[in-house]
Amino acid sequence: MIISRWKNRKFQLVMSRPILEEVTATLLEKGISETSILEFVTAIGNLALFVPANLIVYRLDKIDPDDNKFLSAAQESQADFLVSLDAKHLLPLKHHYKTQILNPAVFIRILDRELAEEDS
């Protein structure tokens, strides 16, 4: 759902090397074939906006240090949304600077609503 919308350029994906490394490792852990992962990583390389994600983000003490890469990329790119399933650390924040943090289902509803408004 989200990937097809991204590939159809309905939104801009922001990526960094640390995020891509985590995504790749997660896909491997889930048993996704290396061929599928390579196709996905190639698409990301061709379509995503890459940022360094070098900022060290300090936001309360509830942040998992491993989540810094996501908050940093959102802040560096001035992203409207950070989409996550991390209900323990990221989603409870709700916002980071001007970036709204939400789950994939809410993101799709917002995106579809905005696209429908553009079409009308």
Backbone as numpy.savetxt, mean C-alpha at the origin, in Angstrom:
# Nx Ny Nz CAx CAy CAz Cx Cy Cz
-9.25 -7.79 -7.07 -10.06 -6.61 -7.07 -9.19 -5.34 -7.07
-8.38 -5.20 -6.04 -7.54 -4.01 -5.97 -6.48 -4.06 -7.06
-5.90 -5.23 -7.27 -4.82 -5.34 -8.27 -5.34 -5.02 -9.66
-6.52 -5.50 -10.01 -7.05 -5.21 -11.35 -7.31 -3.71 -11.51
-7.79 -3.05 -10.47 -8.02 -1.61 -10.55 -6.70 -0.86 -10.70
-5.69 -1.34 -9.98 -4.37 -0.71 -10.09 -3.80 -0.91 -11.50
-3.87 -2.13 -12.02 -3.34 -2.39 -13.36 -4.09 -1.58 -14.42
-5.36 -1.27 -14.16 -6.14 -0.43 -15.07 -5.96 1.06 -14.77
-4.99 1.34 -13.90 -4.59 2.72 -13.55 -5.73 3.55 -12.97
-6.51 2.92 -12.11 -7.57 3.63 -11.41 -7.02 4.36 -10.19
-5.81 3.98 -9.76 -5.10 4.67 -8.69 -3.61 4.42 -8.86
-2.81 5.23 -8.20 -1.35 5.12 -8.27 -0.85 4.33 -7.06
-0.15 3.25 -7.31 0.45 2.45 -6.25 1.80 3.07 -5.89
2.02 3.27 -4.59 3.31 3.75 -4.10 4.06 2.55 -3.55
5.32 2.45 -3.90 6.11 1.28 -3.51 7.50 1.74 -3.10
8.13 0.95 -2.26 9.53 1.15 -1.90 10.20 -0.21 -1.91
11.50 -0.20 -1.94 12.22 -1.47 -1.93 11.89 -2.31 -0.69
11.89 -1.72 0.52 11.55 -2.54 1.69 10.13 -3.11 1.64
9.18 -2.34 1.12 7.81 -2.85 1.01 7.77 -3.99 0.00
8.42 -3.82 -1.13 8.42 -4.87 -2.15 9.06 -6.14 -1.63
10.12 -6.00 -0.84 10.76 -7.19 -0.25 9.80 -7.91 0.69
9.05 -7.15 1.49 8.09 -7.79 2.40 6.95 -8.45 1.64
6.44 -7.78 0.62 5.36 -8.36 -0.19 5.83 -9.65 -0.84
7.03 -9.64 -1.40 7.56 -10.83 -2.07 7.71 -11.98 -1.07
8.26 -11.70 0.10 8.43 -12.74 1.12 7.08 -13.30 1.56
6.09 -12.44 1.72 4.75 -12.87 2.13 4.12 -13.77 1.07
4.26 -13.38 -0.20 3.71 -14.20 -1.29 4.38 -15.56 -1.35
5.69 -15.59 -1.14 6.41 -16.87 -1.11 5.92 -17.75 0.04
5.73 -17.15 1.22 5.23 -17.89 2.38 3.85 -18.47 2.13
3.04 -17.77 1.34 1.68 -18.22 1.05 1.63 -19.25 -0.08
2.81 -19.60 -0.61 2.87 -20.63 -1.63 2.56 -20.16 -3.04
2.58 -18.86 -3.27 2.36 -18.33 -4.61 3.57 -18.73 -5.47
3.31 -19.11 -6.70 4.40 -19.57 -7.56 5.39 -18.44 -7.85
6.63 -18.83 -8.02 7.67 -17.83 -8.32 7.38 -17.12 -9.64
6.79 -17.81 -10.59 6.44 -17.20 -11.87 5.41 -16.10 -11.67
4.38 -16.37 -10.87 3.35 -15.36 -10.60 3.94 -14.17 -9.85
4.82 -14.45 -8.91 5.46 -13.38 -8.16 6.31 -12.52 -9.08
7.06 -13.16 -9.95 7.89 -12.42 -10.89 7.05 -11.52 -11.80
5.91 -12.02 -12.27 5.00 -11.21 -13.10 4.48 -10.01 -12.30
4.12 -10.24 -11.05 3.61 -9.18 -10.20 4.68 -8.13 -9.92
5.88 -8.58 -9.58 6.98 -7.66 -9.30 7.34 -6.87 -10.56
7.30 -7.49 -11.72 7.57 -6.79 -12.98 6.51 -5.71 -13.22
5.25 -6.04 -12.98 4.18 -5.05 -13.14 4.39 -3.88 -12.17
4.77 -4.18 -10.95 5.04 -3.12 -9.97 6.17 -2.24 -10.47
7.21 -2.85 -10.98 8.35 -2.09 -11.50 7.96 -1.17 -12.63
7.00 -1.60 -13.44 6.58 -0.80 -14.59 5.55 0.28 -14.25
4.72 0.05 -13.24 3.58 0.93 -13.00 3.61 1.71 -11.69
4.34 1.24 -10.70 4.28 1.87 -9.37 5.19 3.09 -9.29
4.84 3.98 -8.39 5.66 5.12 -8.04 6.57 4.67 -6.90
7.88 4.69 -7.14 8.82 4.25 -6.11 9.32 5.44 -5.32
9.34 5.27 -4.00 9.87 6.27 -3.08 10.92 5.59 -2.21
11.86 6.37 -1.65 12.90 5.75 -0.83 12.39 5.14 0.47
11.36 5.75 1.08 10.84 5.31 2.39 11.94 5.31 3.43
12.69 6.40 3.46 13.82 6.53 4.39 13.47 7.24 5.68
12.30 7.86 5.75 11.94 8.59 6.96 11.79 7.64 8.14
12.21 8.09 9.29 11.95 7.33 10.50 10.72 7.97 11.14
9.67 7.22 11.21 8.39 7.73 11.69 8.23 7.36 13.15
8.04 8.36 13.97 7.76 8.13 15.38 6.33 8.56 15.64
5.51 7.65 16.03 4.11 7.95 16.28 3.65 7.07 17.43
3.66 7.64 18.59 3.33 6.90 19.80 4.28 5.71 19.95
4.04 4.89 20.88 4.92 3.72 21.07 4.26 2.46 20.56
3.09 2.59 19.95 2.34 1.42 19.52 2.72 0.98 18.11
3.63 1.69 17.47 4.01 1.36 16.11 5.02 0.21 16.12
4.74 -0.78 15.35 5.69 -1.86 15.13 6.80 -1.27 14.26
8.06 -1.36 14.68 9.14 -0.77 13.87 9.14 -1.27 12.41
8.65 -2.48 12.19 8.58 -3.00 10.82 7.56 -2.27 9.97
6.63 -1.55 10.61 5.62 -0.80 9.87 6.09 0.57 9.44
7.26 0.98 9.89 7.80 2.29 9.52 7.84 2.46 8.01
8.19 1.41 7.29 8.33 1.51 5.84 7.03 1.94 5.17
5.90 1.50 5.71 4.60 1.85 5.13 4.24 3.31 5.43
4.42 3.71 6.67 4.12 5.09 7.06 5.06 6.06 6.36
6.32 5.67 6.25 7.30 6.52 5.58 6.96 6.70 4.11
6.62 5.62 3.42 6.27 5.71 2.00 5.02 6.57 1.81
4.04 6.41 2.70 2.82 7.22 2.60 3.14 8.69 2.80
3.98 8.98 3.78 4.32 10.37 4.07 5.15 10.97 2.94
6.16 10.25 2.45 7.02 10.77 1.39 6.25 11.04 0.11
5.27 10.21 -0.19 4.52 10.36 -1.44 3.28 11.23 -1.27
2.99 11.63 -0.05 1.78 12.38 0.26 0.54 11.61 -0.22
0.54 10.31 0.07 -0.55 9.43 -0.35 -1.85 9.80 0.33
-2.94 9.65 -0.39 -4.26 9.86 0.18 -4.64 8.71 1.11
-4.23 7.49 0.72 -4.63 6.29 1.46 -3.45 5.36 1.66
-3.46 4.68 2.81 -2.57 3.56 3.06 -3.51 2.39 3.34
-3.43 1.37 2.50 -4.34 0.23 2.59 -3.61 -0.91 3.30
-4.23 -1.43 4.35 -3.57 -2.44 5.17 -4.59 -3.38 5.79
-4.12 -4.57 6.13 -4.91 -5.52 6.92 -4.40 -5.59 8.36
-3.42 -4.76 8.70 -2.79 -4.78 10.02 -3.70 -4.13 11.06
-4.58 -4.95 11.65 -5.55 -4.45 12.63 -4.92 -4.18 13.99
-3.70 -4.64 14.19 -3.05 -4.44 15.49 -2.30 -3.12 15.57
-1.61 -2.73 14.48 -0.75 -1.56 14.54 -1.18 -0.42 13.62
-1.43 -0.69 12.36 -1.68 0.39 11.39 -3.12 0.87 11.38
-4.07 -0.02 11.25 -5.47 0.40 11.14 -5.95 1.22 12.34
-5.54 0.91 13.57 -6.00 1.74 14.69 -5.53 3.20 14.62
-4.47 3.47 13.87 -4.00 4.85 13.74 -5.00 5.73 13.00
-5.69 5.14 12.03 -6.69 5.80 11.17 -6.11 6.84 10.23
-5.12 7.61 10.68 -4.48 8.62 9.84 -3.01 8.72 10.18
-2.24 9.09 9.19 -0.84 9.45 9.40 -0.58 10.67 8.52
-0.38 11.79 9.17 -0.32 13.08 8.47 -1.59 13.20 7.64
-1.50 13.35 6.34 -2.70 13.54 5.52 -3.19 12.24 4.89
-2.61 11.11 5.30 -2.95 9.81 4.72 -3.96 9.09 5.61
-5.07 8.67 5.01 -6.07 7.88 5.72 -5.64 6.42 5.64
-5.67 5.73 6.78 -5.29 4.32 6.84 -6.57 3.50 6.93
-6.76 2.60 5.97 -7.99 1.83 5.93 -7.76 0.43 5.37
-8.76 -0.40 5.54 -8.65 -1.77 5.04 -9.04 -1.83 3.57
-8.71 -2.93 2.89 -8.98 -3.02 1.45 -10.45 -2.84 1.06
-11.37 -3.39 1.85 -12.80 -3.28 1.50 -13.26 -1.82 1.51
-12.83 -1.07 2.50 -13.21 0.35 2.57 -12.56 1.12 1.42
-11.30 0.80 1.13 -10.61 1.47 0.02 -11.35 1.24 -1.29
-11.77 0.02 -1.55 -12.48 -0.27 -2.81 -13.79 0.50 -2.87
-14.52 0.58 -1.76 -15.78 1.35 -1.76 -15.52 2.81 -2.07
-14.50 3.39 -1.45 -14.17 4.80 -1.70 -13.73 5.00 -3.14
-12.86 4.13 -3.62 -12.36 4.23 -5.00 -13.50 4.10 -6.00
-14.35 3.12 -5.81 -15.48 2.93 -6.74 -16.43 4.12 -6.72
-16.65 4.69 -5.54 -17.53 5.87 -5.42 -16.90 7.04 -6.17
-15.59 7.27 -5.99 -14.92 8.37 -6.67 -14.92 8.16 -8.17
-14.71 6.94 -8.62 -14.73 6.67 -10.07 -16.12 6.87 -10.65
-17.16 6.48 -9.89 -18.54 6.68 -10.37 -18.86 8.17 -10.47
-18.38 8.96 -9.51 -18.61 10.41 -9.55 -17.90 11.05 -10.74
-16.71 10.54 -11.08 -15.99 11.06 -12.25 -16.73 10.77 -13.55
-17.36 9.59 -13.60 -18.07 9.18 -14.81 -19.40 9.91 -15.00
-19.95 10.46 -13.93 -21.26 11.12 -14.06 -21.15 12.59 -14.35
